[in-house]
Amino acid sequence: MNLKRAKISAVFFCLVISAGIFLSCRKNAQASWNTQILAPFVNANLSINDIITSKYITANADSTVSLVYIDSLYNLNLDTLLSIPDTVFRYDTVWPLPQVTAQPGSPLFLTNPTTTQYNLGGVELVKGILQSGYMVYRLRNPLSQPVDYLYKVYNITNGSKVLGIYKVLGPKTTVKDSIFLGGYNVDFTGPMHNGYNDITTSIEVSLDSSASALTVATFDTLVNASISFTHVIPYYAKGYFGTATKAYGPTNEAFPIFNKIVAGSLSLQNVSVNLTLSNGFGVDASLILSQLSSYNSHTNTTVNLTDAGLINTTINVNRATETNNPAAPVNPFVMNFSLNPTNSNILAWLDNLPTTIGYALKVTTDPLGNVSGFNDFAYYGYGINSAINVTIPLSLIANNLTLADTLAVNFSGSGSPTKQVKSGKLTIYASNGFPFSAGLQMYLLNQNDAVYDSIFIPSQTIAGGMVNPVSGKVTSPVNSVLTISLDAARTQELFNTKNVILYARFNMGSSPSTYSQLYSYYQLGIKVVGNFDYLVN
């Protein structure tokens, strides 16, 4: 129930100011007398937006109301399909031969281009474009003369530029730095262009041309280098992604559309739920959804979806296609599954008023093997996604449907004579334009936000609006007046309270059988007026 906190604070401030002005006029004599202060402290109009979270409410052209909720259910992204591990290349080399004298510009250590194959767990890549990542290097010169470091990665390029490091290191110096890899292209096929997951590198260390001749003894350290590829994330990957099955869940996702309802039940007349499965990978897949459940945390009740065409059924999903449009490179393959009261128990599933949705599934990629001939592909930002689209025409039966809202209040205000309150009375003026009755209850919270007292005891009932038996619409609201007397102790508790919980319980009778359509103009108007007796000295 979305009572406006700003309004509550404002009317109480007016109450405090009124009391302050009256008391400021007292004389210095020690006389005392009783006085009364009458002021409204709750004034609200509650609509359907206060029963259901407002952003999910859609008003139709005929003023009927539908509940529309669209959200993703699960997402399998590129990092779940492909993960490139951090890789480190270390070079620690000593001079293995008898003592020699190296001349300026002469090589001290060099390797031929060497190919290393990544272990990607069954994924066989032939091509890639990098989204991000770093080549991090640490180079040390242990010698007494400057040296040149030249490191190349032949199969990683940016345009015509080969990824590499060229550094001149002074005597006894160390250099640490990194190169950002975003935008680089990777050819994983190796020198002969017939491999996969290959990376080809070489390193050369030579005496700088500005150096003096250097005597190198046996076992002198010549090279000390560490070069690592870290946090590499591809933007694009091509190859064969392997036949692999991965399980996801059981896991839960928040389902917030009924989060204002804390107790009771409702029965929906109709509902339409559409599940959308979108494959943005260039990979065939099969999927088994073993569980799709609704869980109500207030009642600890779970309802599992039953649908012969969806649950525990192998769903074969075709691969996406490439568009050759860099702005939108993927044309996903999309499947839709419609759930309604005739093909599933979706009504009972939603009548459970779920606070979370649980699911469990298994996804198998390339179930038929390398049928594409190393032409599987994946793009960053695309994957296998599932979304749920719920449309509920709000025609329902309510039974003790309970809404709750916590409000910050300031009954006393700064400087008001709360210790001189003798007693009070709360009067509730209600105008109910809904087709069902409403019970109100207000609970006082202590400083630890625990309930320690209730104001409306027993629960007060507000009659429902007048319904036309032909159209089923409320033709006029029904006005109700409820009164609650408060003794000095209860009034003092009210004035000492900083937070309250308001509960509203909606009912359509003991055994309702007729569904009521809700309209956007239905409202419940509530005004609570406090009449407090003070002892003024």
PLY file of the C-alpha trace (Angstrom):
ply
format ascii 1.0
element vertex 537
property float x
property float y
property float z
element edge 536
property int vertex1
property int vertex2
end_header
0.00 0.00 0.00
1.76 3.15 -1.25
0.77 5.80 1.30
2.74 8.94 0.51
5.31 9.53 3.23
5.82 13.15 2.26
2.15 13.91 2.78
2.11 12.20 6.18
5.11 14.20 7.36
3.58 17.45 6.08
0.24 17.11 7.88
2.01 16.17 11.11
4.23 19.19 10.80
1.06 21.28 10.53
-0.25 19.55 13.66
2.97 20.38 15.51
2.92 24.02 14.40
-0.72 24.38 15.47
0.10 22.98 18.90
3.19 25.19 19.18
1.30 28.40 18.32
-1.41 27.61 20.86
1.07 26.84 23.63
3.19 29.90 22.91
0.27 32.09 23.95
0.08 30.70 27.48
0.58 33.04 30.43
3.34 32.72 33.00
0.89 31.63 35.65
0.97 27.94 36.64
-2.69 27.31 35.73
-3.56 24.24 33.65
-6.48 23.20 31.50
-7.54 20.53 29.00
-7.61 21.18 25.28
-8.25 19.17 22.13
-6.39 19.16 18.84
-8.11 17.75 15.76
-6.07 17.06 12.62
-5.90 14.57 9.71
-2.70 12.54 9.56
-3.40 10.09 6.70
-5.07 11.17 3.49
-4.62 8.82 0.55
-6.32 7.45 -2.53
-5.28 3.86 -3.21
-5.62 2.51 -6.75
-4.70 -0.72 -8.49
-1.13 0.61 -8.55
-1.02 0.17 -4.78
-2.11 -3.47 -5.01
0.24 -4.53 -7.78
3.64 -2.92 -8.38
2.69 0.02 -10.58
5.30 -0.35 -13.32
3.74 -3.66 -14.37
0.21 -2.23 -14.75
-1.20 -1.53 -18.21
-4.53 0.32 -18.62
-6.42 -0.87 -21.71
-8.60 1.30 -23.97
-11.78 0.17 -22.16
-10.25 1.07 -18.75
-9.76 -2.58 -17.86
-6.39 -3.34 -16.36
-3.81 -5.96 -17.29
-0.64 -6.98 -15.57
2.31 -7.22 -17.98
5.70 -8.51 -16.88
8.67 -9.11 -19.19
12.06 -10.22 -17.95
14.98 -12.46 -18.83
14.97 -15.87 -17.24
18.45 -17.22 -17.95
21.36 -16.13 -20.14
24.25 -18.22 -21.47
26.91 -15.82 -22.73
30.17 -16.21 -24.63
32.17 -16.68 -21.44
30.10 -19.79 -20.62
30.87 -21.24 -24.04
34.53 -20.24 -24.27
37.10 -19.26 -21.65
40.69 -18.41 -22.60
42.94 -19.16 -19.63
45.72 -16.86 -18.49
49.01 -18.01 -20.00
52.59 -17.17 -18.95
55.80 -17.51 -21.02
59.00 -17.40 -18.95
62.54 -17.06 -20.25
65.45 -17.58 -17.80
68.60 -18.30 -19.73
72.27 -18.59 -18.79
75.34 -18.71 -21.10
76.14 -22.42 -21.45
79.47 -22.15 -23.28
83.02 -21.12 -22.36
83.72 -17.46 -21.79
83.31 -15.19 -24.84
83.42 -11.50 -25.64
80.19 -10.20 -27.17
80.39 -7.27 -29.57
77.82 -4.41 -29.79
74.81 -5.48 -31.87
75.54 -9.21 -31.56
72.79 -11.60 -30.37
73.05 -13.03 -26.88
69.95 -15.25 -27.01
67.31 -15.98 -29.64
64.66 -18.56 -30.41
63.09 -19.66 -33.65
59.32 -19.03 -33.95
57.80 -21.52 -31.51
54.18 -22.66 -31.62
52.27 -23.39 -28.41
48.76 -24.85 -28.38
46.17 -23.53 -25.93
44.16 -26.11 -24.01
40.60 -24.80 -24.32
38.81 -27.88 -23.03
37.44 -29.28 -26.27
37.01 -25.93 -28.05
39.07 -25.71 -31.26
39.49 -22.11 -32.43
40.75 -21.05 -35.84
40.07 -17.32 -35.71
39.32 -14.62 -33.17
38.99 -10.88 -32.56
39.79 -9.72 -29.06
37.41 -7.58 -27.00
39.83 -6.98 -24.14
42.79 -8.40 -22.28
46.45 -7.58 -21.72
49.89 -8.80 -22.63
51.79 -8.06 -19.42
55.56 -8.20 -19.46
58.48 -7.96 -17.07
61.93 -7.71 -18.62
65.19 -7.65 -16.63
68.73 -6.94 -17.83
71.21 -8.55 -15.40
74.23 -7.46 -17.47
76.56 -4.46 -17.13
75.82 -3.21 -20.65
72.52 -2.17 -22.34
70.62 -4.87 -24.23
67.75 -4.97 -26.75
64.66 -7.12 -26.14
62.55 -8.10 -29.17
59.48 -10.29 -28.59
56.97 -11.18 -31.33
53.59 -12.93 -31.41
53.28 -13.73 -35.11
49.62 -14.71 -35.24
48.19 -11.73 -33.32
47.93 -8.61 -35.47
46.33 -5.19 -35.57
46.07 -4.33 -39.23
49.55 -5.04 -40.64
51.21 -4.64 -37.24
52.37 -7.80 -35.49
51.95 -7.81 -31.71
55.36 -7.40 -30.14
57.68 -5.76 -27.63
60.83 -3.82 -28.49
62.68 -2.36 -25.51
66.20 -1.14 -24.82
67.17 -1.89 -21.21
70.04 -0.18 -19.48
72.49 -2.09 -17.33
70.98 -3.83 -14.28
67.47 -2.48 -15.01
63.95 -3.95 -15.01
60.98 -2.83 -17.12
57.33 -3.66 -16.34
54.48 -2.71 -18.67
51.45 -4.06 -20.55
49.76 -3.82 -23.95
45.97 -3.68 -24.28
44.76 -6.36 -26.69
41.32 -5.02 -27.60
40.85 -4.92 -31.39
43.66 -7.38 -32.22
42.97 -10.25 -34.66
44.13 -13.77 -33.89
44.87 -16.52 -36.40
44.84 -19.71 -34.35
45.74 -22.03 -37.26
49.53 -21.90 -36.75
52.38 -21.40 -39.27
51.01 -23.98 -41.70
47.41 -22.74 -41.34
46.13 -26.22 -40.61
45.97 -26.22 -36.80
43.81 -24.76 -34.05
44.34 -22.99 -30.70
47.93 -22.19 -31.78
50.01 -19.18 -30.76
53.47 -18.61 -32.30
56.14 -16.53 -30.54
59.85 -15.73 -30.61
62.27 -13.77 -28.44
65.66 -12.23 -29.25
68.04 -10.50 -26.86
71.13 -8.74 -28.26
73.80 -6.38 -27.02
72.70 -2.84 -27.86
74.65 -1.03 -30.58
75.62 1.67 -28.07
77.17 -0.85 -25.67
80.82 -1.65 -25.15
82.20 -5.10 -25.78
81.02 -7.43 -23.01
82.75 -10.47 -21.53
80.24 -13.25 -20.88
81.35 -16.08 -18.60
79.90 -19.57 -18.37
76.57 -19.64 -16.47
76.17 -15.84 -16.58
72.45 -14.99 -16.71
71.60 -13.42 -20.07
67.81 -13.28 -20.16
65.20 -12.90 -17.45
61.72 -12.27 -18.87
58.11 -13.06 -18.04
55.35 -12.42 -20.60
51.74 -13.27 -19.76
48.39 -13.02 -21.50
45.73 -12.17 -18.90
41.97 -11.58 -18.80
41.63 -12.23 -22.52
38.01 -11.93 -23.66
37.13 -12.47 -27.32
34.75 -10.24 -29.23
34.51 -12.85 -31.98
35.50 -16.50 -32.07
35.33 -19.02 -34.91
36.05 -22.74 -34.97
34.49 -25.83 -33.44
33.13 -25.31 -29.95
32.92 -28.99 -29.09
30.15 -31.31 -27.96
29.65 -30.46 -24.31
26.77 -30.58 -21.84
26.49 -28.05 -19.06
23.92 -28.01 -16.24
22.50 -24.79 -14.86
20.56 -24.64 -11.62
18.48 -25.34 -9.76
18.55 -21.59 -9.22
16.05 -18.86 -8.39
15.23 -15.49 -9.93
13.20 -12.74 -8.28
9.60 -12.40 -9.49
8.57 -8.98 -8.15
5.08 -8.38 -9.54
3.29 -9.64 -6.41
5.77 -8.29 -3.86
3.16 -6.06 -2.17
1.01 -9.09 -1.35
2.11 -10.76 1.90
-0.78 -13.15 2.64
-4.10 -14.49 1.37
-4.91 -15.83 -2.06
-6.31 -14.83 -5.39
-7.76 -16.79 -8.26
-7.08 -15.47 -11.75
-9.63 -15.98 -14.49
-7.17 -16.11 -17.35
-3.48 -15.68 -18.09
-1.10 -15.80 -21.02
2.58 -16.63 -20.60
5.06 -16.74 -23.44
8.56 -18.17 -23.05
11.05 -17.04 -25.69
14.27 -18.91 -26.43
16.83 -17.06 -28.53
20.07 -18.63 -29.78
22.64 -15.98 -30.70
25.48 -18.51 -31.07
26.47 -19.94 -34.41
26.23 -23.33 -32.73
23.49 -25.97 -32.80
22.23 -26.84 -29.35
19.77 -29.03 -27.52
18.14 -28.02 -24.25
16.21 -29.83 -21.54
14.26 -27.71 -19.05
13.68 -30.02 -16.11
12.12 -27.50 -13.71
10.21 -24.22 -13.85
8.66 -23.54 -10.47
6.89 -20.72 -8.67
7.79 -20.26 -5.01
5.90 -18.14 -2.48
8.22 -17.25 0.39
5.32 -16.07 2.59
3.54 -19.42 2.50
6.59 -21.61 1.72
4.63 -23.12 -1.17
6.09 -24.34 -4.45
4.11 -25.07 -7.61
5.99 -26.80 -10.43
4.95 -26.08 -13.99
3.51 -29.10 -15.80
3.54 -28.95 -19.57
4.09 -32.00 -21.77
5.62 -29.99 -24.60
8.16 -28.05 -22.54
9.20 -29.66 -19.25
11.66 -32.60 -19.49
11.46 -32.51 -23.28
14.51 -32.27 -25.54
14.31 -28.99 -27.43
16.54 -28.79 -30.51
17.70 -25.26 -31.19
19.15 -24.25 -34.55
22.25 -22.07 -34.81
22.21 -18.34 -35.48
23.44 -16.88 -38.78
25.83 -14.04 -39.51
24.53 -10.84 -41.14
27.88 -9.35 -42.25
26.65 -6.12 -40.66
29.14 -4.96 -38.01
26.43 -2.97 -36.19
24.25 -6.09 -35.77
26.40 -9.09 -36.73
24.05 -11.85 -35.59
20.61 -12.99 -36.68
19.49 -15.15 -33.71
17.32 -18.22 -34.04
14.16 -17.67 -31.97
11.63 -20.15 -30.57
8.41 -19.29 -28.70
6.47 -21.45 -26.26
2.95 -20.37 -25.30
1.53 -21.38 -21.92
-2.17 -20.97 -21.14
-4.79 -22.66 -18.92
-5.61 -25.24 -21.60
-2.10 -26.63 -22.11
-0.56 -26.28 -18.64
-1.19 -25.51 -14.98
-0.02 -21.93 -15.50
-3.07 -20.52 -13.63
-2.22 -22.45 -10.47
1.44 -21.56 -11.01
0.60 -17.83 -10.90
-2.19 -18.12 -8.31
0.60 -19.22 -5.97
1.69 -15.53 -5.99
5.34 -16.41 -6.54
8.09 -14.25 -5.08
10.76 -16.18 -7.00
10.93 -18.41 -10.07
13.10 -21.52 -9.93
14.55 -23.31 -12.91
17.00 -26.07 -13.82
18.20 -26.96 -17.30
20.90 -28.70 -19.32
22.34 -27.33 -22.54
24.33 -29.44 -25.03
26.31 -27.59 -27.71
27.09 -29.17 -31.09
25.19 -32.38 -30.23
25.97 -33.77 -33.71
29.66 -32.89 -33.63
31.67 -30.68 -35.99
29.00 -30.52 -38.69
29.94 -26.94 -39.58
33.56 -27.77 -40.46
35.10 -25.28 -37.99
32.53 -22.61 -38.86
30.88 -22.34 -35.45
30.95 -18.73 -34.30
30.16 -16.57 -31.31
30.09 -12.80 -30.74
30.56 -10.89 -27.51
27.14 -9.77 -26.20
25.25 -12.60 -27.89
24.29 -15.98 -26.47
21.43 -18.30 -25.60
18.81 -16.24 -23.79
15.38 -17.02 -22.40
12.72 -14.47 -21.53
9.33 -14.72 -19.86
6.40 -12.55 -20.91
3.40 -12.67 -18.57
0.10 -10.99 -19.42
-2.67 -11.21 -16.82
-6.06 -9.55 -17.36
-6.92 -8.50 -13.81
-10.17 -10.36 -13.49
-9.90 -12.20 -10.20
-11.32 -13.51 -6.95
-9.65 -12.21 -3.80
-9.66 -14.08 -0.47
-7.87 -12.40 2.43
-5.49 -10.89 -0.09
-3.14 -8.98 2.21
-0.96 -6.04 1.23
1.64 -4.46 3.47
3.67 -1.27 3.45
6.11 0.13 6.00
5.86 3.88 6.60
8.11 6.31 8.42
5.93 8.59 10.56
6.37 11.43 13.03
3.25 11.68 15.13
4.82 13.96 17.73
7.03 16.30 15.76
9.76 18.40 17.31
8.68 20.33 20.40
5.13 18.99 20.81
3.94 18.18 24.37
3.75 14.39 23.97
4.14 13.73 27.70
0.95 15.73 28.36
-1.29 13.65 26.06
-4.25 12.27 28.05
-6.12 10.23 25.43
-7.13 10.22 21.81
-9.43 8.93 19.14
-8.77 7.92 15.54
-11.58 8.26 13.00
-11.24 6.54 9.63
-13.25 7.96 6.73
-13.18 5.52 3.82
-14.67 5.65 0.33
-14.29 2.23 -1.33
-14.64 2.05 -5.11
-13.33 -1.52 -5.35
-15.77 -4.46 -5.69
-14.50 -6.12 -2.50
-14.36 -5.22 1.16
-11.14 -4.11 2.83
-9.87 -4.62 6.35
-7.27 -2.25 7.76
-4.74 -2.89 10.47
-1.84 -0.72 11.65
1.09 -2.18 13.59
3.54 -0.07 15.56
7.25 -0.85 15.24
9.87 -0.34 17.92
13.36 1.02 17.34
14.44 -2.43 16.11
11.56 -2.46 13.57
9.80 -5.25 15.49
6.01 -5.14 15.96
5.07 -4.31 19.56
1.43 -3.15 19.31
-1.57 -2.86 17.01
-3.88 0.11 16.67
-6.94 -1.31 14.90
-8.15 -4.08 17.22
-10.24 -5.88 16.22
-9.56 -5.52 12.48
-11.90 -2.90 11.02
-13.78 -3.63 7.80
-14.56 -1.21 4.98
-17.49 -2.25 2.79
-16.96 -2.80 -0.94
-18.44 -0.57 -3.63
-21.90 -0.99 -5.20
-21.66 -3.39 -8.17
-24.03 -3.41 -11.13
-25.13 -7.07 -11.44
-25.32 -6.81 -15.24
-22.06 -5.05 -16.12
-20.14 -6.25 -13.07
-18.73 -2.73 -12.64
-18.72 -0.66 -9.47
-21.31 2.06 -10.04
-20.64 4.06 -6.89
-18.25 3.84 -3.96
-19.49 2.99 -0.48
-18.56 5.32 2.38
-17.61 3.95 5.79
-16.69 5.61 9.08
-14.70 3.67 11.68
-13.69 4.92 15.12
-10.91 3.70 17.41
-10.57 5.00 20.97
-7.11 5.30 22.47
-6.27 5.56 26.14
-3.34 7.62 27.40
-0.89 4.68 27.20
-1.88 3.73 23.65
-1.81 7.35 22.53
1.64 7.79 24.04
2.81 4.69 22.14
1.47 6.20 18.93
3.34 9.45 19.53
6.58 7.60 20.30
6.42 5.52 17.13
8.68 6.33 14.17
7.61 3.50 11.83
4.36 1.63 11.24
3.21 -1.24 9.03
-0.16 -0.82 7.36
-1.97 -3.99 6.32
-4.97 -4.08 3.98
-6.94 -7.31 3.53
-9.27 -7.58 0.53
-12.16 -10.07 0.43
-15.00 -11.00 -1.89
-17.06 -12.99 0.61
-16.73 -16.39 2.21
-17.20 -18.51 -0.96
-16.91 -16.21 -3.96
-17.51 -17.74 -7.40
-17.73 -14.69 -9.66
-14.59 -13.07 -11.02
-14.34 -9.30 -10.71
-12.70 -7.29 -13.45
-10.59 -4.44 -12.09
-10.66 -1.05 -13.78
-8.05 1.70 -13.77
-10.40 4.21 -12.11
-11.18 2.04 -9.05
-9.92 3.69 -5.86
-10.03 3.32 -2.11
-9.96 6.72 -0.42
-8.78 6.78 3.21
-8.55 9.69 5.61
-7.53 9.10 9.22
-8.22 11.96 11.62
-6.72 12.11 15.10
-8.50 13.84 18.00
-6.10 14.15 20.97
-6.72 15.52 24.49
-3.83 17.49 26.02
-3.22 18.80 29.51
-1.81 22.30 29.04
-0.04 24.05 31.95
0 1
1 2
2 3
3 4
4 5
5 6
6 7
7 8
8 9
9 10
10 11
11 12
12 13
13 14
14 15
15 16
16 17
17 18
18 19
19 20
20 21
21 22
22 23
23 24
24 25
25 26
26 27
27 28
28 29
29 30
30 31
31 32
32 33
33 34
34 35
35 36
36 37
37 38
38 39
39 40
40 41
41 42
42 43
43 44
44 45
45 46
46 47
47 48
48 49
49 50
50 51
51 52
52 53
53 54
54 55
55 56
56 57
57 58
58 59
59 60
60 61
61 62
62 63
63 64
64 65
65 66
66 67
67 68
68 69
69 70
70 71
71 72
72 73
73 74
74 75
75 76
76 77
77 78
78 79
79 80
80 81
81 82
82 83
83 84
84 85
85 86
86 87
87 88
88 89
89 90
90 91
91 92
92 93
93 94
94 95
95 96
96 97
97 98
98 99
99 100
100 101
101 102
102 103
103 104
104 105
105 106
106 107
107 108
108 109
109 110
110 111
111 112
112 113
113 114
114 115
115 116
116 117
117 118
118 119
119 120
120 121
121 122
122 123
123 124
124 125
125 126
126 127
127 128
128 129
129 130
130 131
131 132
132 133
133 134
134 135
135 136
136 137
137 138
138 139
139 140
140 141
141 142
142 143
143 144
144 145
145 146
146 147
147 148
148 149
149 150
150 151
151 152
152 153
153 154
154 155
155 156
156 157
157 158
158 159
159 160
160 161
161 162
162 163
163 164
164 165
165 166
166 167
167 168
168 169
169 170
170 171
171 172
172 173
173 174
174 175
175 176
176 177
177 178
178 179
179 180
180 181
181 182
182 183
183 184
184 185
185 186
186 187
187 188
188 189
189 190
190 191
191 192
192 193
193 194
194 195
195 196
196 197
197 198
198 199
199 200
200 201
201 202
202 203
203 204
204 205
205 206
206 207
207 208
208 209
209 210
210 211
211 212
212 213
213 214
214 215
215 216
216 217
217 218
218 219
219 220
220 221
221 222
222 223
223 224
224 225
225 226
226 227
227 228
228 229
229 230
230 231
231 232
232 233
233 234
234 235
235 236
236 237
237 238
238 239
239 240
240 241
241 242
242 243
243 244
244 245
245 246
246 247
247 248
248 249
249 250
250 251
251 252
252 253
253 254
254 255
255 256
256 257
257 258
258 259
259 260
260 261
261 262
262 263
263 264
264 265
265 266
266 267
267 268
268 269
269 270
270 271
271 272
272 273
273 274
274 275
275 276
276 277
277 278
278 279
279 280
280 281
281 282
282 283
283 284
284 285
285 286
286 287
287 288
288 289
289 290
290 291
291 292
292 293
293 294
294 295
295 296
296 297
297 298
298 299
299 300
300 301
301 302
302 303
303 304
304 305
305 306
306 307
307 308
308 309
309 310
310 311
311 312
312 313
313 314
314 315
315 316
316 317
317 318
318 319
319 320
320 321
321 322
322 323
323 324
324 325
325 326
326 327
327 328
328 329
329 330
330 331
331 332
332 333
333 334
334 335
335 336
336 337
337 338
338 339
339 340
340 341
341 342
342 343
343 344
344 345
345 346
346 347
347 348
348 349
349 350
350 351
351 352
352 353
353 354
354 355
355 356
356 357
357 358
358 359
359 360
360 361
361 362
362 363
363 364
364 365
365 366
366 367
367 368
368 369
369 370
370 371
371 372
372 373
373 374
374 375
375 376
376 377
377 378
378 379
379 380
380 381
381 382
382 383
383 384
384 385
385 386
386 387
387 388
388 389
389 390
390 391
391 392
392 393
393 394
394 395
395 396
396 397
397 398
398 399
399 400
400 401
401 402
402 403
403 404
404 405
405 406
406 407
407 408
408 409
409 410
410 411
411 412
412 413
413 414
414 415
415 416
416 417
417 418
418 419
419 420
420 421
421 422
422 423
423 424
424 425
425 426
426 427
427 428
428 429
429 430
430 431
431 432
432 433
433 434
434 435
435 436
436 437
437 438
438 439
439 440
440 441
441 442
442 443
443 444
444 445
445 446
446 447
447 448
448 449
449 450
450 451
451 452
452 453
453 454
454 455
455 456
456 457
457 458
458 459
459 460
460 461
461 462
462 463
463 464
464 465
465 466
466 467
467 468
468 469
469 470
470 471
471 472
472 473
473 474
474 475
475 476
476 477
477 478
478 479
479 480
480 481
481 482
482 483
483 484
484 485
485 486
486 487
487 488
488 489
489 490
490 491
491 492
492 493
493 494
494 495
495 496
496 497
497 498
498 499
499 500
500 501
501 502
502 503
503 504
504 505
505 506
506 507
507 508
508 509
509 510
510 511
511 512
512 513
513 514
514 515
515 516
516 517
517 518
518 519
519 520
520 521
521 522
522 523
523 524
524 525
525 526
526 527
527 528
528 529
529 530
530 531
531 532
532 533
533 534
534 535
535 536
